[in-house]
Amino acid sequence: MSHLNFYWLWLAANPLFILAVFLVLRAPFTHKADRVTNWAGSLIKGMDQISETTIALVKWFALGMVLITTALVLGRYVFGVGSLKGQEAVIYMHGLLFLLSAAATLLHNGHVRVDVVYSRLSTANKAWVDLLGTGLFLIPVCLVILIFSDGYVARAWQITEGSPEVDGLPWVYLLKSVIPVFAIMVLLQGSAQSLRAALTLAGHPLPAAKAHAEMI
């Protein structure tokens, strides 16, 4: 994959953010809900559903990690046998769990937020922070991850990279491929969050996704 592919991806994802900016700019001139606001709401709900469905699937990796780790401990200390494939399977599931659940965690405001100001802001000011934060920080960081992981993932596919250990799992190239998937999902969910903030500023707020005490 060339860097140009990721620029095209940016063009494909960016309309969500452009629509958010458009809604904010036109807010002083119209306060009625119309096709644009309805369309924006549908886009947000669609992206939210993708994130929710993904985390509903990958959360089972947590249980898998517990079961496999328990089996490895019993095998090692009770029966005197070990499994390198089992150990690497835990590493795979750990990586998949956190990379693929990141977008849903963003949706539910579950990432660590170190601040003393945001929680005290009004709803409108929070929406401004979310909109500007997405455009100035989240989207650029996702693009940087996509660009710099390009060659990293491509090289892994070229050699169908596997474990450096003889008895390890042969799917390292697939595991590395989840890095750009993670960046794409977070970029899209972040764009949807900016669109949600724009609807709030335009006077057509959508119900915010509830923050879960336990996402996984």
N, C-alpha and C positions, 0 to 999 in steps of 0.2 A: 504494500500500500504506500502510495506517495503522500507527501504532505498536502498536495493539492486536494486529495480526497477529503481530508479533514476540513479544509477550507470550504469545500462544497457542503460538508456536514454542517458547518457553522451557518452557511446561508440557509440551509434547510431548517435549522432549529431557531435561528434568530427572529423569524417573523413573530414568534410568541412575544419576544421582548419589544419588537417594533410596534406590535399591536398594543402592548402595555403603554408605551410612550404616547402613541396616538390617542388612547383613551384619556390619558392625563391631560394632554394638550387641548383636547376638545371639551373637557369637563366644564370650563367656565361658560361655554356657549350652549350646552344642552344638558338637561338633567333627566331626560326621559330614557327609559330602557328601549332599545331597538334591536335590530338584527345583529348589530356589531356586538353589543353587550351580551346578547343571548349566545352568539357564536363563541365569544370569549369564555363564557361560563361552561359551554360544552367542551371546549378544548381543555380547560382546567380539570374538569371532572374526568375526562378521558385519560389525561396524564396521571391524575391521582389514582385512577383505577389500575393503571399499569404498575405503579409503584406498590400499591396495596397487594395486588396479585403476586408480584415478585416476592415480597417479604413473606407472604403467606406460604409460599413454597420453600424458600431458602431457610426459614426458621427451623425446619426439621433437621438441618445440618447440626444445630446445637445438640439435639437429642442423639444424632449419630455420633458426634464427637464424644459424648458421655459414654455411650455404649461401647464404642471401639476402644476408648481409653481404659474403661473398666476391664474389657477382655484382654487388652495388652498387659495390664498390671497383673491380672490373675494368671495369664499365661507365663509371664516372666517369673513371678515370685512363688507361684504354686506348682506349675508344671515344668518350669525351667526352659520354656521356649519363648522365642520372640518373633516379631513380624515387622520387617522394615516397611513392607507395603502398608501395613496397618498404621504405622507411625506417620508415614507420608500422607496417608488418607486423611488423618486428623489435620495435618497442615493444610491440605487442599480444602477441606470443609471449612476450616477457620478462615482462610482467605476468601472463599466464595461467600461465606456468611456475611462478612463485614463489607465486602465490596458491593455485593448485590443488594444489601439492605440499606445502603447509604441514602439512596433517593427517598425511600419511605421514611427514614429517620429525619431527613430534611423536611418532608411533608408534615410530620408530626412535631416539628420543632424539638427534636430529641438530641441534636448535637450539642456539645458543650458550648455555652455562650458566656464568655467572660466579659461582663459589663456591669456598670452600676447606674446606667442611664436608661437603657431600653425599656426596662420593666416599668419605669415611671412616666413614660411618654404617653401621650394621647393616642387613640386608635389611628388618627390621620398621620401623626408623626411616625408611628411605628410602620405604617404603610410606606412612607417616604424612605425610611431606613431600609426596609426590605427591598424596595424597588431600586434604590441607588446602590445598595450593597450587592445585589445580584449583578447589575450592569458593570460596576466598577471592580468587583473582586471575584465573585463566584464564577461567572462566565469566563473571564480571562484565565483563571486558574485551570478550569476544565479544558480550555483550549491548549494551554501549555502542556497539560498532562497528555492530551491527544497527540500533540506534535512530537513530544519527546519520547512517547512510548511507541511511536510509529516504527522506527528502525529496530527497536528492542523486540517488539512482537514479530516483525517481519523476519528477523534473523532466526528467531526460535522456530518459526514455521518452515524456514528453508532447510533446517537440519532436523526437523521434527524432534526438537529437543526433549529429552527425557531425563530421568534422575541420574545424577552422577554416580550413584550406587548401582551395582550390578542387579541387585534384587529389588530396586525401587520401582516406582510407577513411571511409565513411559510417556506421561501426558503433561509435562511441564509447559510445552508450547500452548496447550489448551488453557492451562491455568493463567499463563501470562496474557492470553487474549482477553481475559476478563477485565484487565486494567482499562483498555479503551471503552469497554462496555460500561464499566463503572462511571467513567467520565461523561459518556453520552447520557446515561440515565440521570446523573446529577445535574448536568447542563439543562436537560429538558425539564426536570422537576423544578430546578431553580427558575427557569423561564416561566413556568406555570405559576410559581409563587409570585413572581414579579407581576404577572398578569392579574393574579388575585389581589395584590396590593393596589394595582391601577384601578380595578373595579371599586375597591373601597374608597379611593380618592375621588372617583367619578360619582360616588353616591349610590352604587349598586353592589354592596358587599355580598360576598358569598360566605356561608358559614365556614369558619376555619376548622381545619382538621384538629381533632383533640389530641393533645400531647398524652402519650401513654406512659405510665410509670415504668412499664416493662415492655419495650418494643419487641423483645425476643424472648 
